[in-house]
């Protein structure tokens, strides 16, 4: 099983991917600058805020994905629970994702099966949030699966980041909410 590529040692904010970019079956990285008055967010806070109100059609997309994929023996993932999370550790689950790495500035999530491996890495630094996704396919089903998923994924991430920026601009998150526990 491939191991995640390691970020550059001199850049603790670099996104992780499943392999070097030229070896990936899919790669997408999108960023949003939250604005000059945005409170500082950790990667986990950015993820939690973004997933608290996912794009409206996402729940339906997961239902369709699960119905089709189950016919081919692929486990159902169910989508996102919208449950606020304040603390996680490596090895915990965030919905269907396994947490492989967590620092204040980086959250690395994976889902692996016999058809493909998916890694989503959220980085947050200086008011910029980036979501980087990488996929390695293992067989024909994984390749076919990615045909509709790749363009849909790009759209979903772009819309999610735009919604995150709006939520922060509308004051839906405050500096107090982004402070570490006990501060």
C-alpha positions in Angstrom: 0.0 0.0 0.0 1.5 3.4 -1.0 2.5 5.6 1.8 1.7 9.4 1.8 4.3 11.5 0.2 5.9 13.6 2.9 5.7 17.4 2.8 8.9 19.3 2.4 10.8 19.3 5.7 11.3 23.1 5.6 7.5 23.7 4.9 5.2 22.4 7.7 2.3 23.9 5.7 2.8 21.8 2.6 0.0 19.5 1.6 0.5 15.7 1.6 -0.4 13.6 -1.4 -0.5 9.8 -1.9 2.4 9.8 -4.2 4.5 12.2 -6.3 2.1 14.2 -8.6 3.2 12.4 -11.8 2.3 9.0 -10.3 -1.3 10.1 -9.3 -4.5 9.1 -11.1 -6.1 12.4 -10.0 -4.8 15.6 -8.4 -6.6 18.8 -7.5 -5.6 21.6 -5.3 -7.9 24.7 -4.7 -7.4 27.6 -2.3 -9.4 30.5 -0.9 -8.2 33.6 0.9 -10.6 34.2 3.7 -10.0 38.0 3.9 -8.1 40.5 6.0 -10.5 40.4 8.9 -10.8 36.6 9.1 -9.9 35.0 12.4 -7.1 32.5 12.3 -8.3 29.0 11.6 -6.6 25.7 12.2 -6.9 23.1 9.4 -9.4 21.2 11.6 -11.5 24.3 12.2 -11.6 25.1 8.5 -12.7 21.5 7.7 -15.3 21.5 10.4 -16.7 24.9 9.4 -16.7 23.9 5.7 -18.5 20.6 6.4 -21.0 22.1 8.9 -23.1 23.3 5.9 -22.0 21.3 2.8 -23.1 22.3 -0.6 -26.9 21.5 -1.0 -26.6 18.6 -3.5 -23.8 16.8 -1.7 -26.1 14.5 0.3 -27.9 13.4 -2.9 -24.6 12.9 -4.7 -23.4 10.6 -1.9 -26.7 8.6 -2.0 -26.3 8.1 -5.7 -22.7 7.2 -5.3 -23.5 4.6 -2.6 -26.4 3.1 -4.6 -24.2 2.6 -7.7 -21.0 1.6 -5.9 -22.7 -1.0 -3.7 -23.7 -2.9 -6.8 -19.9 -3.5 -7.4 -19.1 -4.5 -3.8 -17.8 -1.0 -2.8 -18.6 0.0 0.8 -21.1 2.7 1.4 -19.6 5.9 2.8 -22.8 7.8 3.6 -21.4 11.3 3.2 -20.7 13.9 5.9 -22.5 14.0 9.3 -22.2 17.8 9.8 -21.1 17.1 13.4 -18.9 19.8 14.9 -15.5 18.4 15.9 -13.0 20.2 18.2 -10.4 17.5 18.8 -9.2 14.6 16.8 -6.0 12.4 16.8 -4.2 10.3 14.2 -6.2 7.1 13.7 -9.6 8.7 14.5 -12.3 8.9 11.9 -13.9 12.1 10.5 -17.0 10.6 9.0 -15.7 8.0 6.4 -12.1 9.5 6.4 -9.2 8.1 8.5 -7.1 10.9 10.0 -3.5 10.1 9.0 -1.9 13.4 10.1 -3.0 16.4 12.1 -1.2 19.6 13.0 -2.6 23.1 13.6 -1.9 23.9 9.9 -2.6 20.5 8.2 -5.2 17.9 8.3 -4.6 14.8 6.2 -7.6 12.4 5.6 -7.7 9.1 3.7 -10.1 6.5 2.5 -8.6 3.4 1.0 -10.1 0.3 -0.7 -9.3 -2.3 -3.3 -10.3 0.0 -6.2 -8.6 3.3 -5.2 -7.0 5.3 -2.4 -8.1 8.9 -1.8 -6.3 11.5 0.2 -7.6 14.9 1.1 -5.3 17.3 2.8 -6.5 20.6 4.2 -4.0 23.3 5.0 -4.6 26.6 6.7 -2.1 29.4 7.0 -2.3 33.2 7.1 -6.0 33.4 6.1 -5.6 30.9 3.2 -7.3 27.5 3.2 -6.3 25.0 0.6 -7.9 21.6 -0.1 -5.6 19.2 -2.0 -6.9 15.9 -3.2 -5.0 13.0 -4.6 -6.1 9.6 -5.9 -4.4 6.4 -6.9 -6.5 3.9 -8.8 -5.8 0.2 -8.5 -8.0 -1.4 -11.2 -10.4 -0.7 -14.0 -13.3 0.0 -11.6 -11.3 2.7 -9.8 -10.5 4.3 -13.2 -14.2 4.2 -14.3 -15.3 5.4 -10.9 -13.1 8.5 -11.3 -14.6 9.5 -14.7 -17.7 11.2 -13.2 -16.2 11.8 -9.7 -13.2 13.9 -10.9 -15.1 16.8 -12.4 -17.8 16.6 -9.7 -15.1 16.7 -7.0 -13.5 19.8 -8.5 -16.9 21.6 -8.5 -17.8 20.5 -5.0 -14.5 21.7 -3.6 -14.7 25.0 -5.4 -18.2 25.6 -4.0 -17.2 24.4 -0.5 -14.4 26.9 -0.4 -16.6 29.7 -1.7 -19.2 28.9 1.0 -16.4 28.8 3.7 -15.2 32.3 2.6 -18.8 33.6 2.8 -19.4 32.1 6.2 -16.2 33.7 7.6 -17.1 37.1 5.9 -20.6 37.0 7.4 -19.1 36.5 10.8 -20.4 32.9 11.2 -17.1 32.2 12.9 -15.4 34.5 15.5 -11.9 34.7 16.9 -13.3 33.2 20.2 -14.6 30.1 18.3 -11.1 29.7 16.7 -9.1 29.9 19.9 -7.6 26.7 21.2 -9.4 25.1 24.2 -8.5 26.7 27.5 -7.4 30.1 26.1 
